Amino acid sequence: MSSPVWKIVIICLTVMTSHVAFSKYDTQDEYILKAIFLERFTRFVVFPVSHSKSPNFNLCVVNQSSFGQLLKQIYSQRKILNKPVRLLVDNTIQNWSECHLLFIGNVDVNRLETILDAVKTLPILVVSGSIGFGNAGVMLNFYTDKKKLRFEVNLQATQEAKIKLNYGLIQLGKKVGSLINRK
């Protein structure tokens, strides 16, 4: 990637994570910011060719009904990666391989392990916003630090799924550990 492109990427990501943008927000604002980040993250991810053949961008949400409703409102008329968004929530997910991006809400550790085991080698960008989920194997995990919305990056999880993250995105995120001990 050429030097001017890197500068643009870094400027965009810096603005996205600036203190001014996130210094004062409530829970609803946090959900809106996370919803916007989901789309922004996809701009810095290279999905395998097999995913690009789908006519829709399948955004899957597990155990986060209020966030799912917000995503439905935001993405009903918008596109992700130039594709219409198809939202699949918990009970409408029939096959994990349908998902391009999977957002996992607060689930217990056993359910998290089950989901991560099912998707770990599939080319799905797995995102969450729960404490410890980045270390558990979620690729990008939101957290707050001094009233700023931040994210963790688990590179081992992205490598297993054969998803490539842009260097600028990796540099902005806090790198976290390995996957949950799997059977």
C-alpha positions in Angstrom: 0.0 0.0 0.0 1.4 3.4 -0.9 2.4 6.0 1.7 -0.5 8.4 1.1 -3.0 5.6 1.5 -1.5 4.7 4.8 -1.8 8.3 6.0 -5.5 8.4 5.0 -6.1 5.1 6.8 -4.4 6.3 10.0 -6.1 9.6 9.9 -9.5 8.0 9.5 -8.9 5.5 12.3 -7.5 8.2 14.6 -10.6 10.3 14.1 -12.8 7.3 14.8 -11.0 6.8 18.1 -10.5 10.4 19.2 -11.2 11.5 22.7 -13.5 14.3 21.5 -15.7 11.9 19.6 -16.2 9.5 22.5 -15.6 11.5 25.7 -19.3 11.8 26.7 -21.8 9.1 25.8 -24.5 7.0 27.3 -25.4 3.4 26.6 -27.5 4.2 23.5 -24.7 6.4 22.1 -22.3 3.5 22.8 -24.5 1.1 20.8 -24.7 3.6 17.9 -20.9 4.0 17.9 -20.4 0.2 18.0 -22.9 -0.1 15.1 -20.9 2.4 13.1 -17.6 0.7 14.0 -18.9 -2.6 12.7 -19.2 -1.2 9.2 -15.9 0.7 9.5 -14.1 -2.4 10.6 -15.1 -4.2 7.4 -13.3 -1.5 5.3 -10.0 -2.7 6.8 -10.6 -6.5 6.5 -9.8 -8.7 3.6 -12.3 -11.5 3.4 -11.6 -14.7 1.3 -13.0 -14.6 -2.3 -15.7 -17.1 -1.4 -17.4 -14.5 0.8 -17.4 -11.9 -2.0 -19.8 -14.0 -4.1 -22.7 -13.5 -1.7 -25.2 -10.9 -2.9 -25.8 -9.6 0.6 -23.5 -8.8 3.5 -24.8 -11.0 6.3 -24.5 -9.4 9.7 -25.2 -11.9 12.5 -26.0 -11.0 16.1 -26.1 -13.4 19.0 -27.7 -12.5 22.4 -28.1 -8.8 21.9 -31.7 -8.1 20.9 -31.6 -4.3 21.6 -28.4 -3.9 19.6 -29.9 -6.1 16.9 -32.9 -3.8 16.6 -30.6 -0.8 16.4 -28.5 -2.5 13.6 -31.8 -3.2 11.8 -32.7 0.5 11.9 -29.3 1.7 10.8 -28.6 -0.9 8.1 -32.0 -1.3 6.6 -31.2 1.3 4.0 -27.4 1.2 4.1 -24.8 -1.1 2.6 -21.7 -2.7 3.9 -18.9 -3.4 1.3 -21.4 -2.2 -1.3 -23.9 -4.9 -0.5 -27.3 -4.7 1.1 -27.2 -5.8 4.7 -29.1 -8.9 5.7 -29.4 -9.1 9.5 -29.6 -12.5 11.1 -30.4 -12.5 14.8 -29.9 -15.6 17.1 -32.8 -17.9 16.1 -32.6 -16.9 12.4 -29.0 -18.1 12.1 -29.2 -21.5 10.5 -25.7 -21.9 9.3 -22.7 -20.0 10.7 -21.0 -20.0 7.3 -23.7 -17.6 6.1 -22.3 -14.8 8.3 -19.7 -12.3 7.1 -19.6 -10.5 10.5 -20.8 -12.1 13.8 -21.4 -9.9 16.8 -21.6 -11.8 20.1 -23.4 -10.1 23.0 -23.1 -11.1 26.6 -23.2 -14.9 26.7 -21.8 -17.3 29.3 -18.4 -18.9 28.8 -19.8 -22.3 27.7 -22.0 -20.7 24.9 -19.0 -18.5 23.8 -16.8 -21.6 23.6 -19.5 -23.4 21.5 -19.9 -20.5 19.1 -16.2 -19.9 18.7 -15.6 -23.6 18.2 -18.2 -23.6 15.4 -16.8 -20.5 13.6 -13.0 -20.6 14.4 -12.0 -21.7 10.9 -14.7 -20.0 9.0 -14.0 -16.6 7.3 -16.2 -14.7 9.6 -15.2 -11.4 11.3 -16.1 -12.1 15.0 -16.7 -9.0 17.1 -18.0 -8.5 20.7 -18.1 -6.0 23.5 -17.7 -8.2 26.5 -14.9 -8.3 29.1 -12.5 -11.1 28.4 -13.9 -12.1 25.0 -10.9 -10.8 23.1 -8.6 -13.1 25.1 -11.1 -15.9 24.6 -10.9 -15.8 20.8 -13.1 -13.0 19.5 -11.2 -11.2 16.8 -12.2 -7.6 17.6 -13.6 -6.8 21.1 -14.9 -3.4 22.2 -14.1 -2.0 25.6 -14.1 1.4 27.3 -11.1 3.1 28.7 -11.5 6.4 30.5 -14.8 7.0 28.7 -13.2 6.2 25.3 -14.5 3.4 23.1 -11.5 1.2 22.2 -11.1 -2.3 20.8 -8.9 -5.3 21.3 -7.4 -7.4 18.4 -6.8 -11.1 18.6 -4.5 -11.9 15.7 -4.4 -15.6 16.4 -8.2 -15.8 15.9 -8.0 -13.9 12.6 -5.2 -16.1 11.3 -7.2 -19.3 12.1 -10.2 -17.9 10.1 -7.9 -16.7 7.3 -9.1 -13.2 7.6 -6.6 -10.4 7.0 -6.7 -7.2 8.9 -5.2 -4.0 7.6 -2.0 -3.0 9.4 -3.5 0.3 10.5 -6.4 -1.4 12.2 -4.1 -3.8 14.0 -1.9 -0.9 15.2 -4.9 1.0 16.7 -6.2 -2.0 18.6 -4.9 -3.4 21.8 -3.3 -6.8 21.0 -4.7 -9.6 23.2 -3.8 -13.2 23.9 -4.7 -16.6 22.6 -7.8 -18.6 22.3 -9.7 -20.4 25.0 -8.2 -23.8 25.7 -10.1 -26.0 23.3 -10.8 -29.7 23.6 
